[in-house]
Amino acid sequence: MKYIESLREGERINEIYLCKVKQSALTKAGKPYDSLTLQDKTGTLDAKIWEPGSGGIDDFDSLDYIAVMGDITSFQGNLQLNVKRVRKAEEGEYDPKDYLPVSEKDIEQMYAELTGLIASVGEPHLRKLLESFFVEDADFAARFKFHSAAKTVHHGFVGGLLEHTLSVAKHCAYLASFYPILNRDLLVSAGIFHDIGKLKELSTFPANDYTDEGQLLGHIIIGTEMVSERIRTIPGFPAGLANELKHCILAHHGELEYGSPKKPALAEALALSFADNMDAKLETVREIFANVPENNQEWQGYNRLLESNIRRSGK
């Protein structure tokens, strides 16, 4: 496969890409054409079908995997594909992981670390609750490994939800070791569960967009409901412990204006909000700097999550 990042002007290609966007438009002369955004895991490529009704141009839609043949040209300094032939690709002709942004870390290794943390939880009801999702439910585990943690802000890639969850849970374990007032089992469990609602708030790849349930309820409420439903299947689960765990999930954004239905009222909920906020913001910075040379100290522009304009520090 020829990845988008390796394409050069003047090439003729015959490859399969994900059609992220397909839009019909008119030229200044009123002639119809199709404008496409093609994607693989290395980037995106603008493409045009100048004669959409001609032979060799089959039907397809946005989010389809398509086999395209055409010429790489340049328009206003950016590469563009002039499509000559296109058809919808068939299953088995492509591997979705070649076309989606994927965590740079090993997904199976991260999941093994996560289940290791679960095994370290001493409180039997919390451990049973965690195992019922992450160890005993194969379908849940597969979806959790593949899902993103956000649409665009941070960890918006395959494995992103797992990477973020593991990082937050490890931060929680560290905080519990440093501050004896914290209940480690409660805090680590809350860290592992805090974003579980993202599985229903966001659709799966390649769309990775907000669902109706996500728009109406949000991942905090969805995740709390998911945990509540599962708790009811575990005999003898202490009501007080259940409420404390659910409170940590409900309060993990820290402030009402950031989407938390409750502000932290437990030390563990406060610690979780710090761990979540730190990982989200530092990952945002990492992603900003990923395409910036190490010797580049230019300001990168205002970022909504960080509420600041940032640049690299000096070496």
ZIQUI-V700118 format. One record per residue. PHI is phi as a letter, one per 30 degrees, with the letter a starting at -180 (999 if undefined). D_CENTER is the distance of its C-alpha to the mean C-alpha in Angstrom with 1 decimal. Layout:
PHI&D_CENTER / PHI&D_CENTER
//
This chain:
999&24.4 / c&24.6 / d&21.4 / e&21.1 / d&21.3 / c&24.7 / d&26.3 / b&29.4 / e&31.7 / j&34.5 / d&32.7 / c&32.9 / b&30.0 / b&29.5 / b&26.0 / c&23.1 / b&20.0 / d&17.4 / d&18.8 / d&16.0 / b&18.7 / b&22.4 / b&24.9 / c&28.7 / b&30.8 / b&34.3 / d&35.9 / e&38.4 / d&41.1 / i&39.5 / c&38.4 / d&35.2 / a&32.4 / c&28.7 / c&26.0 / b&22.9 / c&19.7 / c&19.1 / b&16.1 / b&15.6 / d&13.5 / c&15.8 / l&15.8 / b&17.3 / b&20.9 / d&23.1 / b&25.5 / b&28.5 / c&30.6 / d&33.9 / b&35.8 / d&33.5 / c&36.5 / d&38.0 / d&38.3 / i&35.5 / c&32.8 / d&31.5 / d&29.5 / a&25.7 / b&22.9 / e&19.6 / i&16.8 / d&19.7 / d&20.0 / b&23.3 / c&26.0 / b&27.3 / b&30.5 / a&31.4 / c&32.3 / d&30.3 / b&31.8 / b&31.3 / b&31.1 / h&31.3 / i&30.2 / c&27.0 / d&26.9 / b&27.2 / c&27.8 / c&30.9 / d&30.4 / c&33.5 / b&32.4 / a&29.3 / b&28.6 / d&25.8 / d&24.9 / c&25.6 / e&23.6 / j&24.5 / d&24.8 / b&21.2 / c&18.4 / e&15.0 / d&13.5 / d&15.8 / c&14.3 / b&10.5 / d&8.8 / b&8.9 / e&9.2 / d&12.7 / c&13.6 / d&15.2 / d&13.2 / d&16.5 / d&17.9 / d&15.2 / d&15.7 / d&19.4 / d&19.1 / d&17.4 / d&20.2 / d&22.7 / d&21.8 / d&22.3 / d&25.6 / d&26.6 / d&26.5 / d&30.2 / d&30.4 / d&30.9 / d&29.5 / d&26.2 / d&26.0 / d&26.9 / d&24.2 / d&21.5 / d&23.0 / d&23.2 / d&19.5 / d&18.3 / c&21.6 / c&23.5 / c&21.0 / d&20.1 / d&18.2 / d&16.0 / d&15.5 / d&14.5 / d&11.9 / d&10.5 / d&10.5 / d&8.7 / d&5.9 / c&2.2 / c&3.7 / a&4.3 / d&5.9 / b&7.5 / d&8.6 / a&7.1 / h&4.7 / d&2.9 / b&4.1 / e&6.0 / i&6.9 / d&4.5 / d&5.8 / d&9.0 / d&9.3 / d&9.1 / d&11.3 / d&13.7 / d&14.1 / d&14.9 / d&17.1 / d&19.0 / d&19.6 / d&20.9 / d&23.2 / d&24.5 / e&25.2 / d&27.1 / d&29.1 / c&30.1 / c&30.9 / d&33.1 / d&32.9 / d&29.4 / d&29.2 / e&27.0 / d&26.4 / d&25.4 / d&23.1 / d&21.3 / d&21.0 / d&19.6 / d&17.1 / d&15.9 / d&15.9 / e&14.8 / c&11.3 / d&12.4 / d&12.6 / d&8.9 / d&10.0 / c&12.4 / d&11.3 / c&8.7 / d&10.1 / d&9.2 / d&8.9 / d&10.8 / d&10.9 / h&7.4 / b&9.8 / d&11.5 / d&14.0 / e&17.6 / d&17.2 / d&14.2 / d&16.3 / d&19.4 / c&18.5 / i&15.1 / d&13.1 / d&15.9 / d&18.6 / e&16.9 / d&16.1 / d&19.7 / d&21.1 / d&19.5 / d&20.9 / d&24.2 / d&24.7 / d&24.3 / e&26.6 / d&29.3 / c&29.5 / c&30.4 / e&34.1 / i&35.2 / d&31.9 / e&33.3 / d&32.8 / d&32.6 / d&29.9 / d&27.9 / d&28.3 / d&27.3 / d&24.1 / d&23.2 / d&24.3 / e&21.9 / d&18.9 / d&20.5 / c&21.2 / d&18.1 / d&17.5 / i&21.0 / b&22.6 / d&23.4 / d&22.5 / c&18.9 / j&18.5 / d&20.0 / d&22.8 / b&24.7 / d&25.3 / e&25.4 / c&28.8 / b&28.5 / e&28.2 / d&25.4 / d&23.4 / d&24.2 / d&23.1 / d&19.7 / d&19.1 / d&20.1 / d&17.9 / d&14.7 / d&15.9 / d&16.8 / d&13.7 / d&11.5 / d&14.4 / d&15.2 / d&11.8 / e&12.1 / d&15.6 / e&14.7 / d&12.5 / d&15.4 / d&17.9 / e&16.4 / c&18.4 / c&21.3 / e&24.3 / d&25.3 / c&28.6 / c&27.1 / c&27.8 / d&27.4 / d&25.7 / c&22.3 / j&22.6 / d&21.7 / c&18.2 / d&17.6 / d&15.6 / d&18.1 / h&21.0 / a&22.7 / c&23.4 / b&22.8 / a&24.1 / d&24.5 / d&27.3 / d&30.4 / c&31.1
//
